[in-house]
Amino acid sequence: MLRWCTQVSPDHQLIAVTQAANTRFRRLLEKLGLLAADHFVEYGQEQVLYTTAPSR
């Protein structure tokens, strides 16, 4: 899916947001090549925003 998205829209970033406590999903996102770009609090819990850099 990630490969398809980057081929179809190479100038766009993909993002994912998850709770910081969700370590299994965070490891999966990192394994898929996404990088933690921001931390913030929402819904009373720490969240982490992951992103891919757009291809140039």
mmCIF file of the N, C-alpha and C atoms, coordinates in Angstrom:
data_MODEL
# 
_entry.id   MODEL 
# 
loop_
_atom_site.group_PDB 
_atom_site.id 
_atom_site.type_symbol 
_atom_site.label_atom_id 
_atom_site.label_alt_id 
_atom_site.label_comp_id 
_atom_site.label_asym_id 
_atom_site.label_entity_id 
_atom_site.label_seq_id 
_atom_site.pdbx_PDB_ins_code 
_atom_site.Cartn_x 
_atom_site.Cartn_y 
_atom_site.Cartn_z 
_atom_site.occupancy 
_atom_site.B_iso_or_equiv 
_atom_site.pdbx_formal_charge 
_atom_site.auth_seq_id 
_atom_site.auth_comp_id 
_atom_site.auth_asym_id 
_atom_site.auth_atom_id 
_atom_site.pdbx_PDB_model_num 
ATOM 1   N N  . MET A 1 1  ? 0.823  -1.188 0.000  1.00 0.00 ? 1  MET A N  1 
ATOM 2   C CA . MET A 1 1  ? 0.000  0.000  0.000  1.00 0.00 ? 1  MET A CA 1 
ATOM 3   C C  . MET A 1 1  ? 0.865  1.249  0.000  1.00 0.00 ? 1  MET A C  1 
ATOM 4   N N  . LEU A 1 2  ? 1.893  1.256  0.857  1.00 0.00 ? 2  LEU A N  1 
ATOM 5   C CA . LEU A 1 2  ? 2.772  2.426  0.905  1.00 0.00 ? 2  LEU A CA 1 
ATOM 6   C C  . LEU A 1 2  ? 3.469  2.648  -0.433 1.00 0.00 ? 2  LEU A C  1 
ATOM 7   N N  . ARG A 1 3  ? 3.948  1.579  -1.037 1.00 0.00 ? 3  ARG A N  1 
ATOM 8   C CA . ARG A 1 3  ? 4.619  1.692  -2.332 1.00 0.00 ? 3  ARG A CA 1 
ATOM 9   C C  . ARG A 1 3  ? 3.654  2.253  -3.375 1.00 0.00 ? 3  ARG A C  1 
ATOM 10  N N  . TRP A 1 4  ? 2.436  1.767  -3.395 1.00 0.00 ? 4  TRP A N  1 
ATOM 11  C CA . TRP A 1 4  ? 1.443  2.247  -4.353 1.00 0.00 ? 4  TRP A CA 1 
ATOM 12  C C  . TRP A 1 4  ? 1.167  3.735  -4.145 1.00 0.00 ? 4  TRP A C  1 
ATOM 13  N N  . CYS A 1 5  ? 0.988  4.139  -2.896 1.00 0.00 ? 5  CYS A N  1 
ATOM 14  C CA . CYS A 1 5  ? 0.707  5.552  -2.589 1.00 0.00 ? 5  CYS A CA 1 
ATOM 15  C C  . CYS A 1 5  ? 1.836  6.461  -3.053 1.00 0.00 ? 5  CYS A C  1 
ATOM 16  N N  . THR A 1 6  ? 3.067  6.043  -2.821 1.00 0.00 ? 6  THR A N  1 
ATOM 17  C CA . THR A 1 6  ? 4.189  6.887  -3.229 1.00 0.00 ? 6  THR A CA 1 
ATOM 18  C C  . THR A 1 6  ? 4.359  6.912  -4.743 1.00 0.00 ? 6  THR A C  1 
ATOM 19  N N  . GLN A 1 7  ? 3.934  5.865  -5.429 1.00 0.00 ? 7  GLN A N  1 
ATOM 20  C CA . GLN A 1 7  ? 3.984  5.867  -6.888 1.00 0.00 ? 7  GLN A CA 1 
ATOM 21  C C  . GLN A 1 7  ? 2.887  6.746  -7.477 1.00 0.00 ? 7  GLN A C  1 
ATOM 22  N N  . VAL A 1 8  ? 1.694  6.685  -6.903 1.00 0.00 ? 8  VAL A N  1 
ATOM 23  C CA . VAL A 1 8  ? 0.554  7.445  -7.417 1.00 0.00 ? 8  VAL A CA 1 
ATOM 24  C C  . VAL A 1 8  ? 0.691  8.934  -7.090 1.00 0.00 ? 8  VAL A C  1 
ATOM 25  N N  . SER A 1 9  ? 1.153  9.253  -5.893 1.00 0.00 ? 9  SER A N  1 
ATOM 26  C CA . SER A 1 9  ? 1.279  10.653 -5.457 1.00 0.00 ? 9  SER A CA 1 
ATOM 27  C C  . SER A 1 9  ? 2.660  10.885 -4.840 1.00 0.00 ? 9  SER A C  1 
ATOM 28  N N  . PRO A 1 10 ? 3.709  10.914 -5.664 1.00 0.00 ? 10 PRO A N  1 
ATOM 29  C CA . PRO A 1 10 ? 5.061  11.012 -5.113 1.00 0.00 ? 10 PRO A CA 1 
ATOM 30  C C  . PRO A 1 10 ? 5.348  12.337 -4.403 1.00 0.00 ? 10 PRO A C  1 
ATOM 31  N N  . ASP A 1 11 ? 4.588  13.363 -4.654 1.00 0.00 ? 11 ASP A N  1 
ATOM 32  C CA . ASP A 1 11 ? 4.832  14.668 -4.034 1.00 0.00 ? 11 ASP A CA 1 
ATOM 33  C C  . ASP A 1 11 ? 4.081  14.857 -2.723 1.00 0.00 ? 11 ASP A C  1 
ATOM 34  N N  . HIS A 1 12 ? 3.378  13.856 -2.264 1.00 0.00 ? 12 HIS A N  1 
ATOM 35  C CA . HIS A 1 12 ? 2.609  13.968 -1.032 1.00 0.00 ? 12 HIS A CA 1 
ATOM 36  C C  . HIS A 1 12 ? 3.228  13.109 0.072  1.00 0.00 ? 12 HIS A C  1 
ATOM 37  N N  . GLN A 1 13 ? 3.090  13.582 1.291  1.00 0.00 ? 13 GLN A N  1 
ATOM 38  C CA . GLN A 1 13 ? 3.548  12.817 2.437  1.00 0.00 ? 13 GLN A CA 1 
ATOM 39  C C  . GLN A 1 13 ? 2.422  11.926 2.939  1.00 0.00 ? 13 GLN A C  1 
ATOM 40  N N  . LEU A 1 14 ? 2.788  10.774 3.441  1.00 0.00 ? 14 LEU A N  1 
ATOM 41  C CA . LEU A 1 14 ? 1.839  9.907  4.120  1.00 0.00 ? 14 LEU A CA 1 
ATOM 42  C C  . LEU A 1 14 ? 2.006  10.170 5.606  1.00 0.00 ? 14 LEU A C  1 
ATOM 43  N N  . ILE A 1 15 ? 0.890  10.220 6.335  1.00 0.00 ? 15 ILE A N  1 
ATOM 44  C CA . ILE A 1 15 ? 0.980  10.442 7.773  1.00 0.00 ? 15 ILE A CA 1 
ATOM 45  C C  . ILE A 1 15 ? 0.160  9.395  8.508  1.00 0.00 ? 15 ILE A C  1 
ATOM 46  N N  . ALA A 1 16 ? 0.569  9.146  9.743  1.00 0.00 ? 16 ALA A N  1 
ATOM 47  C CA . ALA A 1 16 ? -0.169 8.269  10.644 1.00 0.00 ? 16 ALA A CA 1 
ATOM 48  C C  . ALA A 1 16 ? -0.031 8.854  12.039 1.00 0.00 ? 16 ALA A C  1 
ATOM 49  N N  . VAL A 1 17 ? -1.075 8.750  12.836 1.00 0.00 ? 17 VAL A N  1 
ATOM 50  C CA . VAL A 1 17 ? -1.048 9.232  14.215 1.00 0.00 ? 17 VAL A CA 1 
ATOM 51  C C  . VAL A 1 17 ? -1.496 8.090  15.112 1.00 0.00 ? 17 VAL A C  1 
ATOM 52  N N  . THR A 1 18 ? -0.766 7.892  16.191 1.00 0.00 ? 18 THR A N  1 
ATOM 53  C CA . THR A 1 18 ? -1.103 6.857  17.159 1.00 0.00 ? 18 THR A CA 1 
ATOM 54  C C  . THR A 1 18 ? -0.720 7.329  18.555 1.00 0.00 ? 18 THR A C  1 
ATOM 55  N N  . GLN A 1 19 ? -1.282 6.682  19.548 1.00 0.00 ? 19 GLN A N  1 
ATOM 56  C CA . GLN A 1 19 ? -0.900 7.011  20.918 1.00 0.00 ? 19 GLN A CA 1 
ATOM 57  C C  . GLN A 1 19 ? 0.534  6.551  21.168 1.00 0.00 ? 19 GLN A C  1 
ATOM 58  N N  . ALA A 1 20 ? 1.272  7.346  21.931 1.00 0.00 ? 20 ALA A N  1 
ATOM 59  C CA . ALA A 1 20 ? 2.657  7.008  22.248 1.00 0.00 ? 20 ALA A CA 1 
ATOM 60  C C  . ALA A 1 20 ? 2.743  5.651  22.941 1.00 0.00 ? 20 ALA A C  1 
ATOM 61  N N  . ALA A 1 21 ? 1.730  5.301  23.713 1.00 0.00 ? 21 ALA A N  1 
ATOM 62  C CA . ALA A 1 21 ? 1.722  4.031  24.447 1.00 0.00 ? 21 ALA A CA 1 
ATOM 63  C C  . ALA A 1 21 ? 1.524  2.816  23.542 1.00 0.00 ? 21 ALA A C  1 
ATOM 64  N N  . ASN A 1 22 ? 1.118  3.022  22.301 1.00 0.00 ? 22 ASN A N  1 
ATOM 65  C CA . ASN A 1 22 ? 0.842  1.926  21.376 1.00 0.00 ? 22 ASN A CA 1 
ATOM 66  C C  . ASN A 1 22 ? 2.157  1.484  20.710 1.00 0.00 ? 22 ASN A C  1 
ATOM 67  N N  . THR A 1 23 ? 3.010  0.838  21.487 1.00 0.00 ? 23 THR A N  1 
ATOM 68  C CA . THR A 1 23 ? 4.352  0.515  21.009 1.00 0.00 ? 23 THR A CA 1 
ATOM 69  C C  . THR A 1 23 ? 4.369  -0.474 19.841 1.00 0.00 ? 23 THR A C  1 
ATOM 70  N N  . ARG A 1 24 ? 3.446  -1.402 19.811 1.00 0.00 ? 24 ARG A N  1 
ATOM 71  C CA . ARG A 1 24 ? 3.421  -2.367 18.693 1.00 0.00 ? 24 ARG A CA 1 
ATOM 72  C C  . ARG A 1 24 ? 3.153  -1.674 17.361 1.00 0.00 ? 24 ARG A C  1 
ATOM 73  N N  . PHE A 1 25 ? 2.164  -0.780 17.343 1.00 0.00 ? 25 PHE A N  1 
ATOM 74  C CA . PHE A 1 25 ? 1.851  -0.078 16.096 1.00 0.00 ? 25 PHE A CA 1 
ATOM 75  C C  . PHE A 1 25 ? 2.974  0.893  15.735 1.00 0.00 ? 25 PHE A C  1 
ATOM 76  N N  . ARG A 1 26 ? 3.590  1.519  16.731 1.00 0.00 ? 26 ARG A N  1 
ATOM 77  C CA . ARG A 1 26 ? 4.704  2.423  16.466 1.00 0.00 ? 26 ARG A CA 1 
ATOM 78  C C  . ARG A 1 26 ? 5.863  1.664  15.829 1.00 0.00 ? 26 ARG A C  1 
ATOM 79  N N  . ARG A 1 27 ? 6.169  0.465  16.332 1.00 0.00 ? 27 ARG A N  1 
ATOM 80  C CA . ARG A 1 27 ? 7.232  -0.344 15.728 1.00 0.00 ? 27 ARG A CA 1 
ATOM 81  C C  . ARG A 1 27 ? 6.886  -0.716 14.289 1.00 0.00 ? 27 ARG A C  1 
ATOM 82  N N  . LEU A 1 28 ? 5.622  -1.037 14.040 1.00 0.00 ? 28 LEU A N  1 
ATOM 83  C CA . LEU A 1 28 ? 5.199  -1.369 12.679 1.00 0.00 ? 28 LEU A CA 1 
ATOM 84  C C  . LEU A 1 28 ? 5.401  -0.178 11.751 1.00 0.00 ? 28 LEU A C  1 
ATOM 85  N N  . LEU A 1 29 ? 4.968  0.999  12.188 1.00 0.00 ? 29 LEU A N  1 
ATOM 86  C CA . LEU A 1 29 ? 5.140  2.193  11.358 1.00 0.00 ? 29 LEU A CA 1 
ATOM 87  C C  . LEU A 1 29 ? 6.615  2.449  11.056 1.00 0.00 ? 29 LEU A C  1 
ATOM 88  N N  . GLU A 1 30 ? 7.466  2.274  12.050 1.00 0.00 ? 30 GLU A N  1 
ATOM 89  C CA . GLU A 1 30 ? 8.896  2.477  11.844 1.00 0.00 ? 30 GLU A CA 1 
ATOM 90  C C  . GLU A 1 30 ? 9.473  1.418  10.913 1.00 0.00 ? 30 GLU A C  1 
ATOM 91  N N  . LYS A 1 31 ? 9.000  0.195  11.034 1.00 0.00 ? 31 LYS A N  1 
ATOM 92  C CA . LYS A 1 31 ? 9.449  -0.879 10.151 1.00 0.00 ? 31 LYS A CA 1 
ATOM 93  C C  . LYS A 1 31 ? 9.049  -0.592 8.696  1.00 0.00 ? 31 LYS A C  1 
ATOM 94  N N  . LEU A 1 32 ? 7.912  0.081  8.523  1.00 0.00 ? 32 LEU A N  1 
ATOM 95  C CA . LEU A 1 32 ? 7.445  0.440  7.188  1.00 0.00 ? 32 LEU A CA 1 
ATOM 96  C C  . LEU A 1 32 ? 8.144  1.680  6.632  1.00 0.00 ? 32 LEU A C  1 
ATOM 97  N N  . GLY A 1 33 ? 8.995  2.297  7.448  1.00 0.00 ? 33 GLY A N  1 
ATOM 98  C CA . GLY A 1 33 ? 9.776  3.425  6.961  1.00 0.00 ? 33 GLY A CA 1 
ATOM 99  C C  . GLY A 1 33 ? 9.267  4.798  7.363  1.00 0.00 ? 33 GLY A C  1 
ATOM 100 N N  . LEU A 1 34 ? 8.221  4.870  8.162  1.00 0.00 ? 34 LEU A N  1 
ATOM 101 C CA . LEU A 1 34 ? 7.740  6.164  8.623  1.00 0.00 ? 34 LEU A CA 1 
ATOM 102 C C  . LEU A 1 34 ? 8.589  6.627  9.797  1.00 0.00 ? 34 LEU A C  1 
ATOM 103 N N  . LEU A 1 35 ? 8.714  7.943  9.941  1.00 0.00 ? 35 LEU A N  1 
ATOM 104 C CA . LEU A 1 35 ? 9.532  8.537  10.991 1.00 0.00 ? 35 LEU A CA 1 
ATOM 105 C C  . LEU A 1 35 ? 8.659  9.355  11.921 1.00 0.00 ? 35 LEU A C  1 
ATOM 106 N N  . ALA A 1 36 ? 8.952  9.291  13.217 1.00 0.00 ? 36 ALA A N  1 
ATOM 107 C CA . ALA A 1 36 ? 8.241  10.113 14.193 1.00 0.00 ? 36 ALA A CA 1 
ATOM 108 C C  . ALA A 1 36 ? 8.600  11.568 13.923 1.00 0.00 ? 36 ALA A C  1 
ATOM 109 N N  . ALA A 1 37 ? 7.599  12.400 13.653 1.00 0.00 ? 37 ALA A N  1 
ATOM 110 C CA . ALA A 1 37 ? 7.837  13.798 13.291 1.00 0.00 ? 37 ALA A CA 1 
ATOM 111 C C  . ALA A 1 37 ? 7.366  14.768 14.360 1.00 0.00 ? 37 ALA A C  1 
ATOM 112 N N  . ASP A 1 38 ? 6.444  14.337 15.231 1.00 0.00 ? 38 ASP A N  1 
ATOM 113 C CA . ASP A 1 38 ? 5.899  15.251 16.227 1.00 0.00 ? 38 ASP A CA 1 
ATOM 114 C C  . ASP A 1 38 ? 5.257  14.460 17.359 1.00 0.00 ? 38 ASP A C  1 
ATOM 115 N N  . HIS A 1 39 ? 5.276  15.053 18.541 1.00 0.00 ? 39 HIS A N  1 
ATOM 116 C CA . HIS A 1 39 ? 4.580  14.510 19.712 1.00 0.00 ? 39 HIS A CA 1 
ATOM 117 C C  . HIS A 1 39 ? 3.641  15.593 20.212 1.00 0.00 ? 39 HIS A C  1 
ATOM 118 N N  . PHE A 1 40 ? 2.434  15.223 20.617 1.00 0.00 ? 40 PHE A N  1 
ATOM 119 C CA . PHE A 1 40 ? 1.476  16.196 21.129 1.00 0.00 ? 40 PHE A CA 1 
ATOM 120 C C  . PHE A 1 40 ? 0.450  15.466 21.985 1.00 0.00 ? 40 PHE A C  1 
ATOM 121 N N  . VAL A 1 41 ? -0.305 16.228 22.753 1.00 0.00 ? 41 VAL A N  1 
ATOM 122 C CA . VAL A 1 41 ? -1.343 15.639 23.600 1.00 0.00 ? 41 VAL A CA 1 
ATOM 123 C C  . VAL A 1 41 ? -2.691 15.935 22.975 1.00 0.00 ? 41 VAL A C  1 
ATOM 124 N N  . GLU A 1 42 ? -3.491 14.878 22.830 1.00 0.00 ? 42 GLU A N  1 
ATOM 125 C CA . GLU A 1 42 ? -4.849 15.006 22.298 1.00 0.00 ? 42 GLU A CA 1 
ATOM 126 C C  . GLU A 1 42 ? -5.685 13.921 22.967 1.00 0.00 ? 42 GLU A C  1 
ATOM 127 N N  . TYR A 1 43 ? -6.913 14.233 23.267 1.00 0.00 ? 43 TYR A N  1 
ATOM 128 C CA . TYR A 1 43 ? -7.808 13.299 23.966 1.00 0.00 ? 43 TYR A CA 1 
ATOM 129 C C  . TYR A 1 43 ? -7.208 12.864 25.302 1.00 0.00 ? 43 TYR A C  1 
ATOM 130 N N  . GLY A 1 44 ? -6.397 13.741 25.907 1.00 0.00 ? 44 GLY A N  1 
ATOM 131 C CA . GLY A 1 44 ? -5.806 13.460 27.199 1.00 0.00 ? 44 GLY A CA 1 
ATOM 132 C C  . GLY A 1 44 ? -4.659 12.470 27.180 1.00 0.00 ? 44 GLY A C  1 
ATOM 133 N N  . GLN A 1 45 ? -4.176 12.097 26.004 1.00 0.00 ? 45 GLN A N  1 
ATOM 134 C CA . GLN A 1 45 ? -3.087 11.127 25.871 1.00 0.00 ? 45 GLN A CA 1 
ATOM 135 C C  . GLN A 1 45 ? -2.009 11.669 24.931 1.00 0.00 ? 45 GLN A C  1 
ATOM 136 N N  . GLU A 1 46 ? -0.760 11.268 25.183 1.00 0.00 ? 46 GLU A N  1 
ATOM 137 C CA . GLU A 1 46 ? 0.325  11.657 24.284 1.00 0.00 ? 46 GLU A CA 1 
ATOM 138 C C  . GLU A 1 46 ? 0.167  10.912 22.960 1.00 0.00 ? 46 GLU A C  1 
ATOM 139 N N  . GLN A 1 47 ? 0.258  11.651 21.877 1.00 0.00 ? 47 GLN A N  1 
ATOM 140 C CA . GLN A 1 47 ? 0.146  11.108 20.524 1.00 0.00 ? 47 GLN A CA 1 
ATOM 141 C C  . GLN A 1 47 ? 1.468  11.290 19.798 1.00 0.00 ? 47 GLN A C  1 
ATOM 142 N N  . VAL A 1 48 ? 1.706  10.464 18.798 1.00 0.00 ? 48 VAL A N  1 
ATOM 143 C CA . VAL A 1 48 ? 2.898  10.593 17.961 1.00 0.00 ? 48 VAL A CA 1 
ATOM 144 C C  . VAL A 1 48 ? 2.435  10.636 16.514 1.00 0.00 ? 48 VAL A C  1 
ATOM 145 N N  . LEU A 1 49 ? 2.922  11.623 15.786 1.00 0.00 ? 49 LEU A N  1 
ATOM 146 C CA . LEU A 1 49 ? 2.630  11.755 14.360 1.00 0.00 ? 49 LEU A CA 1 
ATOM 147 C C  . LEU A 1 49 ? 3.817  11.217 13.585 1.00 0.00 ? 49 LEU A C  1 
ATOM 148 N N  . TYR A 1 50 ? 3.550  10.284 12.696 1.00 0.00 ? 50 TYR A N  1 
ATOM 149 C CA . TYR A 1 50 ? 4.573  9.696  11.844 1.00 0.00 ? 50 TYR A CA 1 
ATOM 150 C C  . TYR A 1 50 ? 4.349  10.173 10.417 1.00 0.00 ? 50 TYR A C  1 
ATOM 151 N N  . THR A 1 51 ? 5.436  10.278 9.672  1.00 0.00 ? 51 THR A N  1 
ATOM 152 C CA . THR A 1 51 ? 5.322  10.731 8.290  1.00 0.00 ? 51 THR A CA 1 
ATOM 153 C C  . THR A 1 51 ? 6.425  10.140 7.425  1.00 0.00 ? 51 THR A C  1 
ATOM 154 N N  . THR A 1 52 ? 6.182  10.150 6.138  1.00 0.00 ? 52 THR A N  1 
ATOM 155 C CA . THR A 1 52 ? 7.225  9.824  5.166  1.00 0.00 ? 52 THR A CA 1 
ATOM 156 C C  . THR A 1 52 ? 7.569  11.140 4.476  1.00 0.00 ? 52 THR A C  1 
ATOM 157 N N  . ALA A 1 53 ? 8.804  11.256 4.059  1.00 0.00 ? 53 ALA A N  1 
ATOM 158 C CA . ALA A 1 53 ? 9.195  12.438 3.303  1.00 0.00 ? 53 ALA A CA 1 
ATOM 159 C C  . ALA A 1 53 ? 8.706  12.254 1.868  1.00 0.00 ? 53 ALA A C  1 
ATOM 160 N N  . PRO A 1 54 ? 8.229  13.318 1.226  1.00 0.00 ? 54 PRO A N  1 
ATOM 161 C CA . PRO A 1 54 ? 7.804  13.181 -0.165 1.00 0.00 ? 54 PRO A CA 1 
ATOM 162 C C  . PRO A 1 54 ? 8.997  12.882 -1.057 1.00 0.00 ? 54 PRO A C  1 
ATOM 163 N N  . SER A 1 55 ? 8.814  12.059 -2.066 1.00 0.00 ? 55 SER A N  1 
ATOM 164 C CA . SER A 1 55 ? 9.881  11.765 -3.021 1.00 0.00 ? 55 SER A CA 1 
ATOM 165 C C  . SER A 1 55 ? 10.096 12.970 -3.914 1.00 0.00 ? 55 SER A C  1 
ATOM 166 N N  . ARG A 1 56 ? 11.301 13.214 -4.236 1.00 0.00 ? 56 ARG A N  1 
ATOM 167 C CA . ARG A 1 56 ? 11.622 14.346 -5.124 1.00 0.00 ? 56 ARG A CA 1 
ATOM 168 C C  . ARG A 1 56 ? 12.372 13.866 -6.335 1.00 0.00 ? 56 ARG A C  1 
# 
